Amino acid sequence: MFDRPQERDTAPSAKDTPSGRPAASLQFRKPVATDGPAITALIAACPPLDRNSRYFNLIQCTHFADNCIIAERGGRILGWISGHRPPAEPSAFFVWQVAVAPEGRGQGLASQMLDELLTRPAQAGVTHVLATITADNAASWALFHGLARRHDTTLDRSIVFERDAHFAGVHPSEFQARIGPFAIDTTPTDTTSPE
């Protein structure tokens, strides 16, 4: 079972600011169109991610907002995951890109974002997570192996796009990671108090 994260909207920061005041809480939210430039800059700062056009990022922030997530602290975007439900396999969720700013790394932020994203009502009925990853992208393989471990399921790896046949020799081969099956609880958390 893919359990809902304990904290839906915020996670407390473990650090204080230099002034001694607590640091701002980490927040997860859907993107909006005005996030486009910050998303473009974040992706550019996270090699080896492929850079998308600015317009493409705007489309993700609007048309696919239910399938994307931003992690921010104090108004600064620290993380981004984009994805979609493949029309040919509606029970799957395809993770397009995962980007974490340098100051957000080493804190499990990518895993937190992925868990939060997968528990949204828009992901109801998802039984598998898919991603394509180059062989040398250790951070992405660790993220998806961790997802499989946390939810007691398997990760199957197979080549999906070959360097020569699909990328004309200019991009490394991409392997598909297929994680699942598992069940995801997408029931909205009731935050109202009893009267």
C-alpha positions as CSV (number, residue, x, y, z in Angstrom):
1,M,0.0,0.0,0.0
2,F,1.3,3.4,-0.9
3,D,0.5,5.3,2.3
4,R,-0.3,9.0,2.4
5,P,2.6,11.1,3.8
6,Q,2.0,12.2,7.4
7,E,2.3,15.9,6.6
8,R,0.3,16.8,3.5
9,D,1.3,20.4,3.0
10,T,4.4,21.2,5.0
11,A,7.3,19.5,6.6
12,P,9.2,21.2,9.5
13,S,12.7,22.4,8.8
14,A,15.5,20.9,10.9
15,K,17.6,24.1,10.8
16,D,17.3,27.6,12.2
17,T,18.2,30.8,10.4
18,P,21.4,32.7,11.4
19,S,19.1,35.0,13.4
20,G,18.0,32.1,15.6
21,R,14.5,32.1,14.2
22,P,13.1,28.9,12.8
23,A,13.6,28.5,9.0
24,A,10.5,28.6,6.9
25,S,8.6,25.3,6.4
26,L,8.9,23.2,3.3
27,Q,5.7,23.4,1.3
28,F,4.5,21.2,-1.6
29,R,2.1,22.6,-4.2
30,K,0.9,22.4,-7.8
31,P,2.7,24.7,-10.2
32,V,1.1,27.8,-11.8
33,A,2.1,29.6,-15.0
34,T,4.2,32.2,-13.3
35,D,6.4,29.4,-12.0
36,G,7.6,28.7,-15.5
37,P,10.8,30.9,-15.4
38,A,11.9,29.5,-12.1
39,I,11.3,25.9,-13.2
40,T,13.3,26.6,-16.4
41,A,16.2,28.0,-14.3
42,L,16.1,25.1,-11.8
43,I,16.3,22.5,-14.6
44,A,19.2,24.4,-16.2
45,A,21.0,24.3,-12.8
46,C,20.6,20.5,-12.6
47,P,22.7,18.8,-15.2
48,P,22.5,16.3,-16.7
49,L,18.8,17.0,-17.0
50,D,17.7,17.8,-20.6
51,R,16.6,21.4,-20.9
52,N,13.1,21.9,-22.1
53,S,11.9,25.0,-23.9
54,R,10.4,27.7,-21.8
55,Y,7.1,27.1,-23.5
56,F,7.2,23.4,-22.7
57,N,7.7,24.2,-19.0
58,L,4.7,26.6,-19.1
59,I,2.5,23.9,-20.6
60,Q,3.6,21.5,-17.8
61,C,2.8,24.2,-15.2
62,T,-0.7,24.7,-16.6
63,H,-2.1,21.7,-18.6
64,F,-0.3,19.1,-16.5
65,A,-0.4,20.9,-13.1
66,D,-2.1,18.0,-11.4
67,N,0.8,15.8,-12.5
68,C,3.6,18.1,-11.4
69,I,4.8,19.3,-8.0
70,I,6.9,22.1,-6.6
71,A,8.7,22.0,-3.2
72,E,9.4,25.5,-1.9
73,R,10.7,27.1,1.2
74,G,10.3,30.8,2.0
75,G,9.1,31.4,-1.6
76,R,12.1,29.8,-3.2
77,I,11.6,26.7,-5.4
78,L,13.9,23.9,-4.2
79,G,12.4,21.0,-6.1
80,W,10.3,20.0,-9.1
81,I,8.8,16.8,-10.4
82,S,6.9,16.7,-13.7
83,G,5.0,13.7,-15.0
84,H,1.8,12.5,-16.7
85,R,-0.5,9.5,-17.1
86,P,0.3,7.8,-20.4
87,P,-2.8,7.5,-22.5
88,A,-1.8,4.0,-23.6
89,E,-1.4,2.9,-20.0
90,P,-3.7,4.9,-17.8
91,S,-2.9,2.8,-14.7
92,A,0.7,4.1,-14.8
93,F,2.3,7.4,-13.8
94,F,5.3,8.5,-15.9
95,V,7.9,10.6,-14.1
96,W,9.3,13.1,-16.7
97,Q,11.8,15.0,-14.7
98,V,13.1,15.4,-11.1
99,A,15.1,18.4,-10.2
100,V,16.4,19.4,-6.8
101,A,18.3,22.6,-6.2
102,P,21.8,22.2,-4.5
103,E,20.5,23.5,-1.2
104,G,17.7,20.9,-1.2
105,R,19.9,17.9,-1.8
106,G,20.7,15.2,0.7
107,Q,17.4,15.6,2.6
108,G,15.3,13.0,0.8
109,L,13.4,15.9,-0.9
110,A,12.9,14.0,-4.2
111,S,11.3,11.0,-2.4
112,Q,9.1,13.3,-0.4
113,M,7.9,15.1,-3.5
114,L,7.3,11.8,-5.4
115,D,5.3,10.4,-2.5
116,E,3.2,13.6,-2.2
117,L,2.6,13.7,-5.9
118,L,1.4,10.1,-6.1
119,T,-1.2,10.6,-3.3
120,R,-3.1,13.3,-5.2
121,P,-6.6,12.4,-6.4
122,A,-5.4,12.9,-10.0
123,Q,-3.3,9.8,-9.6
124,A,-6.2,7.6,-8.5
125,G,-5.9,4.1,-10.0
126,V,-2.2,4.3,-10.5
127,T,-0.5,0.9,-10.0
128,H,2.9,1.5,-11.6
129,V,5.4,4.3,-11.8
130,L,7.5,4.6,-15.0
131,A,10.6,6.6,-15.8
132,T,13.3,6.6,-18.4
133,I,16.9,6.9,-17.0
134,T,20.4,6.7,-18.5
135,A,22.6,4.0,-17.1
136,D,24.9,6.4,-15.4
137,N,22.3,8.5,-13.6
138,A,22.9,7.1,-10.1
139,A,20.7,9.6,-8.3
140,S,17.6,8.7,-10.3
141,W,18.2,5.0,-10.0
142,A,18.5,5.4,-6.2
143,L,15.3,7.4,-6.1
144,F,13.3,4.7,-7.9
145,H,14.9,1.8,-6.2
146,G,14.0,3.6,-2.9
147,L,10.4,3.9,-4.1
148,A,10.3,0.2,-4.8
149,R,11.8,-0.7,-1.4
150,R,9.6,1.6,0.6
151,H,6.5,0.0,-0.9
152,D,7.7,-3.6,-1.0
153,T,7.4,-3.9,-4.8
154,T,9.8,-4.5,-7.7
155,L,11.7,-2.3,-10.1
156,D,12.0,-3.8,-13.6
157,R,14.7,-2.3,-15.9
158,S,14.6,-2.6,-19.7
159,I,16.1,-0.6,-22.6
160,V,13.5,1.6,-24.2
161,F,15.4,4.2,-26.3
162,E,18.7,3.2,-27.9
163,R,21.5,5.6,-28.5
164,D,21.9,5.0,-32.2
165,A,18.4,3.9,-33.2
166,H,16.5,6.6,-31.3
167,F,19.0,9.4,-30.6
168,A,21.2,9.3,-33.8
169,G,24.2,8.7,-31.5
170,V,24.1,12.0,-29.7
171,H,22.4,10.9,-26.4
172,P,23.0,7.9,-24.2
173,S,20.5,5.0,-24.3
174,E,17.6,5.4,-21.9
175,F,16.4,2.5,-19.8
176,Q,12.8,2.2,-18.5
177,A,12.3,1.8,-14.8
178,R,8.9,0.2,-14.1
179,I,8.0,0.2,-10.4
180,G,5.0,-1.7,-9.1
181,P,2.5,-3.0,-8.7
182,F,1.2,-1.2,-5.6
183,A,-1.9,0.6,-4.4
184,I,-2.0,4.3,-3.7
185,D,-4.3,6.0,-1.2
186,T,-5.5,9.1,-3.0
187,T,-8.3,9.9,-0.6
188,P,-8.1,13.6,0.2
189,T,-7.1,14.3,3.8
190,D,-10.0,15.9,5.8
191,T,-8.6,19.0,7.4
192,T,-11.9,20.3,8.7
193,S,-12.6,20.2,12.4
194,P,-15.8,18.7,13.8
195,E,-18.5,21.2,14.8
